[in-house]
Amino acid sequence: MAFHQEYLGVQQPAIGQLIRELRQTLGLTQEKLAAQLGLTFPTINRWENGHAKPSRLALRQIDTLLRQMSESSNITLQEHSQVMRRKYLSSKELEV
């Protein structure tokens, strides 16, 4: 699959940008984001650097994390969550 093609509703290299932006918004390292999602550091690193793509299940986990952020009492997190969901994720692609 070419690097620029769409993957589960997210354009490449947008997947890496989404992971990086999410991580930075939450103030997490790649290791800590991996732990929060139940994944390994190399997995997050490969996604962020464009060497691999998250599965549909992993994208759902990321979407769940973004939804949790939108329910935060922190207004900044709420706003960042909404922007990232609109910018990167296609809701129809996340459906079961």
C-alpha positions as CSV (number, residue, x, y, z in Angstrom):
1,M,0.0,0.0,0.0
2,A,1.4,3.4,-0.9
3,F,2.3,5.7,1.9
4,H,-0.2,8.4,0.8
5,Q,-3.3,6.1,0.5
6,E,-6.2,6.2,2.9
7,Y,-6.2,3.6,5.6
8,L,-9.3,3.0,7.7
9,G,-10.5,6.6,7.1
10,V,-7.2,8.2,8.0
11,Q,-4.8,9.5,5.3
12,Q,-1.1,8.6,5.5
13,P,1.0,10.2,6.9
14,A,-1.9,11.5,9.1
15,I,-1.8,8.4,11.3
16,G,1.6,9.4,12.6
17,Q,0.6,13.0,13.0
18,L,-2.5,11.8,15.0
19,I,-0.4,9.7,17.3
20,R,2.1,12.4,17.9
21,E,-0.5,15.1,18.5
22,L,-2.5,12.9,20.8
23,R,0.6,12.0,22.8
24,Q,1.8,15.6,23.1
25,T,-1.6,16.8,24.1
26,L,-1.7,14.3,26.9
27,G,1.9,14.9,27.8
28,L,2.8,11.3,27.3
29,T,5.9,9.6,26.0
30,Q,5.6,6.9,23.4
31,E,6.2,4.4,26.2
32,K,3.4,5.8,28.3
33,L,0.9,6.0,25.5
34,A,1.7,2.4,24.6
35,A,1.0,1.3,28.2
36,Q,-2.2,3.3,28.3
37,L,-3.4,1.5,25.1
38,G,-2.1,-1.9,26.2
39,L,0.5,-1.9,23.4
40,T,4.3,-1.9,23.2
41,F,6.6,1.1,22.7
42,P,7.9,-0.2,19.3
43,T,4.3,-0.4,18.0
44,I,3.6,3.3,18.9
45,N,7.0,4.3,17.5
46,R,6.3,2.5,14.2
47,W,2.9,4.2,13.9
48,E,4.2,7.6,14.7
49,N,7.1,7.3,12.3
50,G,4.9,5.9,9.5
51,H,6.5,2.5,9.4
52,A,3.3,0.7,10.3
53,K,-0.5,1.4,10.6
54,P,-2.8,0.8,13.4
55,S,-5.5,-1.9,13.0
56,R,-9.1,-1.0,13.0
57,L,-9.3,-2.2,16.6
58,A,-6.4,0.1,17.6
59,L,-8.0,3.0,15.8
60,R,-11.1,2.3,17.9
61,Q,-9.0,2.4,21.0
62,I,-7.5,5.7,20.0
63,D,-11.0,7.0,19.3
64,T,-12.2,5.9,22.7
65,L,-9.2,7.7,24.3
66,L,-10.2,10.9,22.3
67,R,-13.8,10.5,23.5
68,Q,-12.6,10.2,27.1
69,M,-10.6,13.4,26.6
70,S,-13.8,15.1,25.4
71,E,-15.5,14.2,28.7
72,S,-12.6,15.7,30.7
73,S,-13.2,18.6,33.0
74,N,-10.2,20.2,31.3
75,I,-11.6,22.5,28.6
76,T,-8.3,22.4,26.7
77,L,-8.4,18.6,26.5
78,Q,-12.0,18.7,25.4
79,E,-11.2,21.1,22.6
80,H,-8.1,19.2,21.4
81,S,-10.1,16.0,21.4
82,Q,-12.8,17.4,19.2
83,V,-10.3,18.9,16.8
84,M,-8.3,15.7,16.5
85,R,-11.4,13.6,15.9
86,R,-12.7,15.9,13.2
87,K,-9.2,16.3,11.6
88,Y,-8.1,12.6,11.6
89,L,-10.9,10.1,12.1
90,S,-13.8,9.2,10.0
91,S,-16.6,7.9,12.2
92,K,-18.0,5.6,9.6
93,E,-14.6,3.8,9.5
94,L,-14.7,3.1,13.2
95,E,-18.1,1.4,13.2
96,V,-18.2,-2.3,13.9
